[in-house]
């Protein structure tokens, strides 16, 4: 680990501690418990991987499994946080949320299956599976959040500033993960494919310096952009987070008829149709 990577690692750890502090000081865990879990998992996995590197060595097999385990765990909890944001945004419309839940469940199953199929026949299955699943989940997360933003904008449904900032930070992290995981997956399955074959093990000592240099560059980019995404969360949580109302606060019917009758009629009709279609 070079000096730049060491600096970025400590800076990222500091940001993670600050984010967790904001989450619990602002009582975000009462409103978005899965996002709070996601931030705690990020901090715990960072500390866990760092301890594994310190004890077992940077290039040991234990460190290898610890890193990819943390990647998959972070991706899973991030997905739960995104589902939670969707539920929070659509909680007043049960029919629409029921449809969204079915779609999210189906997409998750398909992504797991796609990652497993993509890994078949690859020599380094853990890395390929981790990179593929992280890429697919990040891409799906971008699509889901984009649809949520467009839906709420089209129907003029406001989203509170903290939730909007949290979603923006997740979008930034997911966009970076899509690009970097795609590159990493293609490198593992293409350029470095032969490196992981049993017949090439004897070449590893000679290639170790090159591998570590590429890994340092990868880690520096990952830490920098991830830290920027957490900076967005810190900015969003700089002010107290208002508690959600038990039921949505609606304006009088006369005001709706004057201001936006067409928008509310389409939204109500869509919600009623979804409720009817999804009845057991």
PLY file of the C-alpha trace (Angstrom):
ply
format ascii 1.0
element vertex 280
property float x
property float y
property float z
element edge 279
property int vertex1
property int vertex2
end_header
0.00 0.00 0.00
1.54 3.27 -1.14
1.33 6.64 0.64
-1.60 7.92 -1.45
-3.62 4.77 -0.87
-2.79 4.88 2.83
-4.00 8.51 3.04
-7.21 7.70 1.13
-7.85 4.66 3.32
-7.68 6.70 6.54
-9.73 9.49 4.96
-12.40 7.01 3.84
-12.52 5.47 7.31
-12.97 8.96 8.80
-15.83 9.69 6.40
-17.49 6.37 7.30
-17.32 7.23 11.01
-18.76 10.70 10.34
-21.60 9.25 8.24
-22.49 6.73 10.94
-22.40 9.53 13.49
-24.78 11.64 11.39
-27.11 8.67 10.91
-27.56 8.10 14.63
-27.36 11.73 15.78
-30.04 12.72 13.24
-32.02 9.57 14.16
-32.08 8.43 10.54
-32.16 4.83 11.77
-35.76 5.41 12.91
-36.84 6.45 9.42
-34.49 4.44 7.17
-33.20 1.49 9.25
-31.76 -0.36 6.24
-29.75 2.69 5.17
-28.45 2.90 8.74
-27.55 -0.81 8.49
-25.80 -0.15 5.18
-23.59 2.58 6.68
-22.74 0.36 9.66
-21.87 -2.56 7.37
-19.59 -0.28 5.32
-17.72 0.77 8.47
-17.57 -2.77 9.90
-16.38 -4.31 6.61
-13.69 -1.65 6.21
-12.34 -2.33 9.69
-12.67 -6.10 9.21
-10.82 -6.14 5.89
-8.11 -3.86 7.28
-7.60 -6.18 10.28
-7.47 -9.17 7.93
-4.83 -7.46 5.79
-2.81 -6.65 8.93
-2.99 -10.16 10.35
-2.89 -12.36 7.25
-1.08 -10.17 4.76
-2.27 -8.12 1.81
-2.06 -10.93 -0.77
-3.13 -13.91 1.36
-6.07 -16.14 0.47
-7.86 -15.08 3.67
-7.58 -11.42 2.68
-8.82 -12.29 -0.80
-12.01 -13.91 0.54
-12.47 -11.16 3.14
-12.36 -8.47 0.45
-14.81 -10.12 -1.92
-17.06 -11.08 0.99
-17.21 -7.42 2.01
-18.01 -6.40 -1.58
-20.99 -8.77 -1.74
-22.18 -7.81 1.75
-22.04 -4.10 0.91
-23.90 -4.70 -2.36
-26.62 -6.67 -0.55
-27.21 -4.08 2.17
-27.10 -1.27 -0.41
-29.86 -3.05 -2.32
-31.95 -3.24 0.85
-31.40 0.50 1.41
-32.60 1.23 -2.14
-35.72 -0.90 -1.68
-36.34 1.00 1.54
-36.05 4.35 -0.28
-38.57 3.14 -2.87
-40.96 2.01 -0.17
-40.56 5.31 1.65
-41.29 7.25 -1.52
-44.32 5.15 -2.47
-45.67 4.29 0.98
-48.90 6.24 0.39
-49.71 4.24 -2.76
-50.00 0.57 -1.86
-50.97 -0.66 -5.30
-47.97 0.96 -6.98
-45.63 -0.23 -4.23
-46.95 -3.81 -4.53
-46.10 -3.79 -8.24
-42.67 -2.27 -7.53
-41.97 -4.96 -4.90
-42.77 -7.79 -7.32
-40.55 -6.24 -9.99
-37.63 -5.73 -7.56
-37.88 -9.32 -6.30
-37.91 -10.73 -9.84
-34.97 -8.58 -10.91
-32.93 -9.68 -7.87
-33.46 -13.37 -8.67
-32.52 -12.84 -12.31
-29.34 -10.97 -11.36
-28.21 -13.74 -9.01
-28.82 -16.32 -11.73
-27.03 -14.22 -14.35
-23.97 -13.80 -12.14
-23.86 -17.56 -11.48
-24.10 -18.37 -15.21
-21.48 -15.75 -16.07
-19.10 -17.33 -13.55
-19.44 -20.84 -14.98
-16.16 -22.09 -16.43
-14.04 -19.22 -15.09
-10.87 -20.13 -13.15
-11.29 -17.39 -10.52
-14.97 -17.90 -9.70
-15.13 -15.78 -6.53
-13.70 -12.65 -8.17
-15.76 -13.09 -11.36
-18.98 -13.69 -9.40
-18.30 -10.77 -7.05
-17.47 -8.34 -9.86
-20.41 -9.48 -12.02
-22.97 -9.38 -9.22
-21.70 -6.03 -7.94
-21.91 -4.59 -11.45
-25.41 -5.96 -12.11
-26.79 -4.85 -8.75
-25.26 -1.39 -9.17
-26.76 -1.02 -12.65
-30.16 -2.22 -11.45
-29.94 0.23 -8.54
-29.29 3.11 -10.94
-32.32 2.15 -13.03
-34.59 1.75 -9.99
-33.59 5.10 -8.47
-33.90 6.86 -11.84
-37.43 5.48 -12.28
-38.31 6.54 -8.72
-37.08 10.10 -9.35
-38.88 10.34 -12.71
-42.09 8.91 -11.28
-42.16 11.35 -8.40
-41.29 14.27 -10.68
-43.95 13.34 -13.25
-46.67 13.08 -10.62
-45.37 16.08 -8.63
-44.80 14.02 -5.47
-42.15 15.76 -3.34
-39.23 13.82 -1.84
-37.66 15.18 1.33
-34.17 16.66 1.01
-32.32 14.09 3.21
-33.81 11.14 1.31
-33.07 12.85 -1.99
-29.43 13.40 -0.95
-29.09 9.80 0.25
-30.44 8.53 -3.07
-28.08 10.85 -4.98
-25.07 9.54 -3.03
-26.07 5.94 -3.71
-26.53 6.79 -7.42
-23.00 8.22 -7.56
-21.50 5.15 -5.87
-23.49 2.78 -8.10
-22.44 4.61 -11.28
-18.79 4.26 -10.30
-19.27 0.59 -9.35
-20.84 -0.18 -12.74
-17.83 1.23 -14.59
-15.11 -0.19 -12.33
-16.72 -3.62 -11.82
-17.20 -3.97 -15.58
-13.51 -3.18 -16.15
-12.42 -5.55 -13.37
-14.65 -8.37 -14.58
-13.37 -8.03 -18.16
-9.76 -7.96 -16.95
-10.24 -11.11 -14.86
-12.11 -12.96 -17.62
-9.92 -11.66 -20.46
-6.41 -10.29 -19.99
-5.74 -12.09 -16.69
-7.62 -15.30 -17.55
-4.44 -17.34 -17.99
-2.95 -16.05 -14.74
-5.43 -18.05 -12.69
-4.83 -21.38 -14.38
-2.96 -24.09 -12.46
-0.27 -24.22 -15.13
0.60 -20.54 -14.62
1.20 -20.59 -10.87
4.96 -20.60 -11.36
4.78 -17.17 -13.05
3.12 -15.43 -10.11
6.33 -14.42 -8.27
7.58 -12.58 -11.37
4.19 -10.89 -11.95
3.58 -9.94 -8.32
5.05 -6.41 -8.62
2.93 -5.64 -11.70
-0.19 -6.99 -10.01
0.37 -4.89 -6.88
0.96 -1.72 -8.93
-2.33 -2.19 -10.82
-4.11 -2.98 -7.57
-2.82 0.24 -5.98
-4.23 2.29 -8.86
-7.57 0.46 -8.62
-7.79 0.97 -4.87
-6.96 4.68 -5.11
-9.75 5.33 -7.62
-12.22 3.24 -5.61
-11.47 4.98 -2.32
-11.59 8.49 -3.84
-14.96 8.10 -5.54
-16.49 6.20 -2.64
-15.40 8.96 -0.29
-17.01 11.54 -2.59
-20.30 9.60 -2.45
-20.20 9.60 1.34
-19.55 13.34 1.22
-22.93 13.70 -0.50
-24.53 11.79 2.39
-22.84 14.02 4.94
-24.12 17.11 3.14
-27.65 15.67 3.01
-27.61 14.85 6.73
-26.11 18.14 7.91
-29.55 19.27 9.12
-32.08 17.42 11.33
-34.22 14.93 9.43
-37.99 15.51 9.83
-40.02 12.53 11.00
-42.53 11.29 8.41
-46.21 11.90 9.02
-48.40 8.90 9.83
-50.46 9.63 6.70
-49.70 11.88 3.73
-50.75 15.49 4.19
-53.08 16.38 1.33
-54.44 19.74 0.27
-58.21 20.34 0.14
-59.97 18.87 -2.89
-60.79 22.36 -4.21
-57.12 23.25 -4.42
-56.31 20.06 -6.30
-59.11 20.72 -8.78
-57.69 24.14 -9.49
-53.97 23.31 -9.55
-53.39 19.80 -10.88
-56.54 17.77 -11.59
-55.05 15.80 -14.46
-51.91 14.75 -12.56
-53.76 13.53 -9.50
-56.40 11.75 -11.58
-53.74 9.80 -13.48
-51.95 8.89 -10.28
-55.14 7.75 -8.52
-56.26 5.74 -11.57
-52.87 4.07 -11.90
-52.78 3.21 -8.20
-56.34 1.76 -8.27
-55.52 -0.38 -11.30
-52.43 -1.79 -9.67
-54.38 -2.56 -6.50
-57.02 -4.46 -8.45
-54.54 -6.37 -10.61
-52.42 -7.47 -7.66
-55.27 -8.68 -5.45
-54.80 -12.36 -4.50
0 1
1 2
2 3
3 4
4 5
5 6
6 7
7 8
8 9
9 10
10 11
11 12
12 13
13 14
14 15
15 16
16 17
17 18
18 19
19 20
20 21
21 22
22 23
23 24
24 25
25 26
26 27
27 28
28 29
29 30
30 31
31 32
32 33
33 34
34 35
35 36
36 37
37 38
38 39
39 40
40 41
41 42
42 43
43 44
44 45
45 46
46 47
47 48
48 49
49 50
50 51
51 52
52 53
53 54
54 55
55 56
56 57
57 58
58 59
59 60
60 61
61 62
62 63
63 64
64 65
65 66
66 67
67 68
68 69
69 70
70 71
71 72
72 73
73 74
74 75
75 76
76 77
77 78
78 79
79 80
80 81
81 82
82 83
83 84
84 85
85 86
86 87
87 88
88 89
89 90
90 91
91 92
92 93
93 94
94 95
95 96
96 97
97 98
98 99
99 100
100 101
101 102
102 103
103 104
104 105
105 106
106 107
107 108
108 109
109 110
110 111
111 112
112 113
113 114
114 115
115 116
116 117
117 118
118 119
119 120
120 121
121 122
122 123
123 124
124 125
125 126
126 127
127 128
128 129
129 130
130 131
131 132
132 133
133 134
134 135
135 136
136 137
137 138
138 139
139 140
140 141
141 142
142 143
143 144
144 145
145 146
146 147
147 148
148 149
149 150
150 151
151 152
152 153
153 154
154 155
155 156
156 157
157 158
158 159
159 160
160 161
161 162
162 163
163 164
164 165
165 166
166 167
167 168
168 169
169 170
170 171
171 172
172 173
173 174
174 175
175 176
176 177
177 178
178 179
179 180
180 181
181 182
182 183
183 184
184 185
185 186
186 187
187 188
188 189
189 190
190 191
191 192
192 193
193 194
194 195
195 196
196 197
197 198
198 199
199 200
200 201
201 202
202 203
203 204
204 205
205 206
206 207
207 208
208 209
209 210
210 211
211 212
212 213
213 214
214 215
215 216
216 217
217 218
218 219
219 220
220 221
221 222
222 223
223 224
224 225
225 226
226 227
227 228
228 229
229 230
230 231
231 232
232 233
233 234
234 235
235 236
236 237
237 238
238 239
239 240
240 241
241 242
242 243
243 244
244 245
245 246
246 247
247 248
248 249
249 250
250 251
251 252
252 253
253 254
254 255
255 256
256 257
257 258
258 259
259 260
260 261
261 262
262 263
263 264
264 265
265 266
266 267
267 268
268 269
269 270
270 271
271 272
272 273
273 274
274 275
275 276
276 277
277 278
278 279
